[in-house]
Amino acid sequence: MAVKDRVPMKEQDPKERRKNFNEVALGYTEEEAIAEASRCIQCPKPTCVDGCPVHVRIPEFIKAITKREFEEAYKIIKSTNSLPAVCGRVCPQEEQCEKNCVLNKIGKPIAIGRLERFVADYALQNNIEEEVKPEKKNKKVAIIGGGPAGLTCAGDLLKMGYDVTIFEALHALGGVLTYGIPEFRLPKRIVEAEIERLKKLGAKVETNVVVGRTVTIDQLMEEEGFEAVFVGTGAGLPKLMDIPGKNLNGVYSANEFLTRINLMKAYKFPEYDTPIVVGKRVAVIGGGNVAMDAARSALRLDGVEEVTVVYRRSKEEMPARAEEIEHAIEEGIKFEFLANPIRINGTEDGWVKSMDVIRMELGEPDSSGRRRPIEIPGSEFTIEVDTVIMALGTSPNNLIPSTTKDIEIQKWGGIIADETGKTSKPGVFAGGDAVTGAATVILAMGAGKQAAKAIDEYLRNKK
């Protein structure tokens, strides 16, 4: 096979998948994985590894695939990545490892994410486990938040021999992996399987514990004997547009909408009696991955006939992954580019009936480096809609900083931590969206990994 020919991955047909929540991408067969892995030229200085926030030994695991040593490939990945089946599906590889692949100069990069997914799925199907028997250190570490940052930090600390307890506010671990990313992108059985592996390493789990309400960090440290704490509580506070009509029935934040669908299995109504009230026409405001997840989830709900994404910039400026935008277009989602809502109109009994929108044009670049959208006077128009979903980003909740002595935060609410995750409070570390604001799963995992290393160093040097 020529170096430039990337092996495509089979997908569900768009006409079929737009009405089900089954996984869209179907994965590689063994032969397809070997063919794709064989494209790797095994660079002496693998720049792909530099692009990976958890530093997976990419050329090594790919070489193992070419030799059909799939179990060995899995062990290589797991030595640095706690959640490979997740990362293989939801990482923005095109902006990280694959972006750094030297094959970009002559064609398409190695499909590193797809190969990682293949290896992780092979391990799950064949019950291949990591063999880890660390020496017990008899020191207790609390992990607050069971999302990607917390799970990664917990996994690394367990492998070092620490006694780890994960405190989760909701009734299931996983954070955004469980309640945010839809089933058709990341099946929950995959998340559950990865979490089971952590439990087998010895992780203790306490769900329905809201740290800052049920118990404080100070109590965990002073009364319950935890010598270090990692805060990985994410950024779950949704941002809403401050426009007339934002409080009408039928206006959701993408957070609430996706949580209802995922945690409460609303997509399985009436089998699960947690319906989401949506009408025939849905508008999603925003242009990121969460907007694509919300739009594609809405399309799959019973009774929905039309979904429109309203985005104030052009398609080129959209922060969502190109693959997610293409999947949305294939499924029949409409896009209203260079448009911004100015008002949501309601019926007499308080439900959404339409949305007033204004056309935009792009001016000079702003602080994000993208061209700033500017309203075009007199260009207003109205879209008939029954449901409006706002996918405009999230910020960290201030519950932990407000109930913990000595933790410094940014003006916008993020916990201040250095590159190792160390906060202003001794023994307390933080990482992921709670520090940076909403970002990617893999960056949160990278922060969890850094913090685990720093916690180990802190506890070893603690007098």
N, C-alpha and C positions, 0 to 999 in steps of 0.2 A: 504493500500500500504506500502511495506517495505521501511524503511528510505533510503536504498541505491539506490532505483530505481528512477532515475531522469526522469521526464516526457519529452519525446523528443518533439521538435518543428517541425511541418511539413514544408517542403521546396519545392520550384519548382523543377521539374525534371531537372537534369543537361543538358540532350539533348535538352530540350525545352528552358531553360533559357539562354543558351550560345548564343542564337540569339535574345534575347529581353532584354529590360532594366527594366522590371518589378521587383518588390522586390523579392529577393530570399527567405528569411525567411518569413513564412506566419502568425506567431503569434499564441498565445494560444487561445483556446475557453474558455468560462467561467469555464466549468468542468475541463479542463486541468489545468487552472490557480489555481483553488481551490485544485486540487490533488497535484500539485507541492508545493503550499503554506503550505499544511498540513504536509509536510516533515519537516518544520522548528520546532526545539525543543525549541524555545523561551529561549535562554540562558539568565541567570541572568546578565552576563557581555558580551554583544554582541560585539565581536571583529570585526564583519563585518563592523560595523559603523566606526571603526578606519581606515579601509581601503578605505573609501569613501572620496575623496577630498572635497565634499560639505556636508558631514555628514548627509546624508539621514537617517531618523529614520527607519531603515530597518525592525527590528522585528515588530514594530508597524504597518507598512503598510501591512506586510505579514499577520499579525493576522487579520486585517480588511478584507483581501481577503477571509480567511477561513470562515468568517461570512457572506460572500456575500456583505459586506459593501464597494462596489467598490468606491463610491463617497468619503467616509471617507478616504479610502486608498489614493485616489488622493490628498486630502487636506493635508494629512500627508506628502506625497512626496513633494508637491509644497511649503510647509512651508520652505524648505531649497534648493530646486532644481527648477530653472526657466525653464529648458528645459527637462522634463522627457521623452517625446516621442523620443527625439534625443538621450539622454543618454542610454535609454533602447536598442537602436540599435547599437551605435558605441563605447560605453565605453569598454575598455579592462577589463571587470569585473574579468576575470580569473587572472589578476595581482593585483586586488584591493580588492573590498568587498568579492568576492567569494573565493579568495585566503585565506582570514582570517576566512572563515566559519569552525566551528568545525567539521562539517560532513566530511570534507576532511580526517579526521583520520580513518573513517570507510567506506567511499565510495565517492560518488560525492557530491559537495557542492550544496546548494540551488541555483536554476537558478534565481538569484536576478535580473539580467538584463532583462530576459524574462518577469518576473513578473512586473517589472517597466514599460516595454513597454506595457504589457496588460492593466495595470491600466491607463496609459496615453492615449492609443488608445480608451479605453472605455470612458474616459472623452471627448475626441474630438468627438467621434461618438454621444454622448448624450448631447453635448453642455454644459457640466458642467464647470462653471467658478469659479475662485477664488473670494471670496468676500473680497475686501480690500478697506477700506476707511480711509486712514491715514490722520492725521492732516497736512495741508499744511505748509511747512516751509518757502516758498518764497525765496529760495536760488537756484541759477542756477548752474547746474553741466553739463559740456560737456563731452561726451563720444566719443572718437575718434577711430573709427573702430567698425563695426557692426558684428563682429565674436563672438564666444562663450564667450570670456572674457568680451567684451564690453556689450553683451546682458545680461549676468549674473549680471554685475555691475549695469547696468541700471535698471534691474528688482528689485534688492534689494533696490536701492536708491529710486525708485518710491514708493515702499511699505513703505519707511520711510517718504514719503511726500515731497521729493525734486522735483524741476522743472528740468527735464532731457531732453537734446537734444543729439541725436546720429548723428554724422557726419560720413558718409560712402563714400569712394572714388569711389566705383562702383555704378551701378544703382539699385542694389538690396542688402538688408541686408542679413546677414548670414555668410559672410566670407567663411571659408573652408566648412561650412555646405552646402552652396549654390553652390560654384564654384569648390570645391575640391572633396568631397565625392560623388561617383556616385549614380545615381537614384536607382540602384538595391540594394544598401545598405541603403540608406537614401532618401526616396521619397521627392521631393521638396515640395509637398503639406503639409507634416508634418512640415517642417521648416517654411513654410509660415504661417501655423496655429499657431505655437508657437510665431512667430513674431507678428501676429495679436493680440494675447493676451497681449503682451507687450504694443502695441499701445493703447489697451483699458484701460490699467493702466494709460495712459497719456503720454507715451513717444512721444516726437516730433522727427521727422526724417528728416535729410537733406542728400539726396544722391548726387552723382557726386561732392562731395566736397573733394578735395585733400588737407588735412591740411599740411601746409608747402609750398603749391603752391597757392591755392585759398585764403587761410587765414592762419595766423600763430597762434600758441598757445598764444604767447604774445598778439596778437590782440584780441583773444577770451577773454582773462582775463582783458586786460587793456581798451579795447574799447567796448566789447559786454557784460560785466558784469558777466562773469562766474567766480564764486568764487573758483571752483575746477575743475580739468580736470583729466580724466582717459585715458591713452593711451593704447589701446589694438589693435595695428595695425598688429599683427601677424608677421610671417616671410615669406614674399612672394618673396624673392630674390633667384632664383634657383641656385644651384651649378652644374656646368657642368664639365665633365672630360676634362682635357687639353690634348687631343690627336689629332693627325692629322686627318682631316676630320670632326671635330666637327661643322664646319660652312656649311656643305653641306645641300642642300634642302632635307627634310625628316628626319632631326634630330630635335627632340623636347625636351624641358624640360618637365617633368611630369606635372608641374604647368600649362604651356601653353596648353598642350594636354587636361588635365582634365577641364580647364577653358573653352576651346572652346566647348567641349562636353556638359558641364553643363550649363553655362550661355547662350551660343548661341544655345543650343539644337541641336547640330550637329548630335546627334544620331537620330534625326527625319528628316534627309535629305531624299527626296527633299521638305517635308512640310516646313522645315525651311532651307533657302538657305545659310547655313553656313557650307559647307562640310569641312571635314578634309582630306587632301591628304594622304592616306595610301595605300600601295600596298598590295600584297598577303601575304608577310612575315614581321612580326614585331618582333623586339628584344627590350626587356625592361631591362635596367641595374639597379640593386639594389635589396634589399631583404626586404624592409619595407612594411607597409600597403599601402603607396602611390604607390609603385611598383606593388603590387597586384591589386590595383584599376585601374592603367593604363593598365596593362596586360589584365585584365578581361573586361575593357571597349573597348580596341582595338579589342579583339576577337569578340565583338558584332557588330562591324562596317561592313557595306556592302563590300564585296569583300575580306575581310581578311580570309586567309585559315589557317595560322599557326602563333602562338605567342610563343616566347621563352623568358623565364626570365634568364638572365645571372647574376650570383651572385658569388662573389669572395670567399665566405666561404661555409661551408656545410649547409644542411637543418637545422641541430640542432642549428646553430648560427643565423638563420634568425630572425630579430626583428619583423617581421609581426606576427599578431595574428594567432594562429594555425588554427582557423576556416577559416580565409581568405586563407591560404595556401591550406587547404583541399578543399575548394570550387574551387580554381583555378585548382587544380589537377583533380577534378571531371569533370570540364568543358573542359578538354583536353589541358590545357596550358602545354607546355614542360618546363623543368628546366635544365639549364646547370650550375651545381654547381661547385665550385672550379675552376672558370674560370673568366678572367678579360679582357675586351677589350683593345687593344693597338693601333688600327688604324681603321678608317672608310674609306672605299674605295668608290670612286664615278665614275659616268659615265662622258663622255666628256662634257655633258651639265650640270654637277653639281648636279646630284641626287645620293642618296645613292644606291649602288648596293651590297655591302658586308661588312663584319666586320671581322678584324683579332683579334683573341682571344688567350690568353696564359693560360695554365693550372697553377693552384696554389696548394700549400700544406700548411697546418696549422703549424705554429711555436709556440713560447711561447705566453702567453696572453699579450695583449697590455693594454692601459689605460682604455679601455671599459670593460675589464675583459674577452673579447673573444680572442681566439687564433688568432694571427696575420697571415694574408695570405702572402705567399712568392712565387714569380714566380719560375717555374721549367724551367730552360734554355732548349731551343730547343723543347718546347712542343706546339709551335704555331699551330693554325688551323684556318680555315676560315668558317664563316657562311654566307650563301646567305641571304641578307635581303633588304627590300625596305624602311623600316622605323626604326629609332632608337629612343627610348624614354629614357631619363636619369632621373632616380628617385633616386637622390643621396643626398636628403636633401635640406633644404633652410635656409637662414639666414635673419635677419631683414633688412629692407630698412633703410638707414640713413637719409632719408628726414626730419623727425621730429627733431632728435638731431641736424642736421646741420642748422636748421632754428629756433632753440629755445635757448635762452640765458640760461646758467647755468645747462643744463641737461648733466650729466656725463654718458659716455657709456663704455662698455667693448671694448677691442682691436678688438674683432670679430664683434662688432656692436650692441650687445644687450644693452638695457637701464639698467643702474645700479639702482636697487630698493631693499629696505629691505623686510623682510618677510611679511610686511603689504602692500607693494606696493608703499611706499613712495620713491620718487626720490630726487635728490639733489636740485631740484627747488621747493620752497614752493608752496603748493597747487596743485602740479602735481604728480599724481600717475600713476603707470604702472603695467601691468601684462600680463601673457600668453606668447606666443611665442616671442613677442617683447622684453621680458626680458630673457627668458630661451633659446631661439632658438626653433626650431621645436619640439613640444611635443604632448601630447594628448589633445583632446577636453575637457575632464573632468578636467585635470590639469589646463587648461586655465580658465575653469569655477570656479575652486577653488580659483584661483588668483583674478578673478573678484569679487568674494564674499568677500575675505579678504580685497580688496581695498575699497569696498563699506562701510564696517565697519570702516575702517581707515578714509575715507572721511567724514563719519558722525561725527566721533570723532573730526577730524580737524575743521570742520565747527561749531560744537557746542562750541568748546573752542576758536574759532577765535575771537580776540578782534575787 
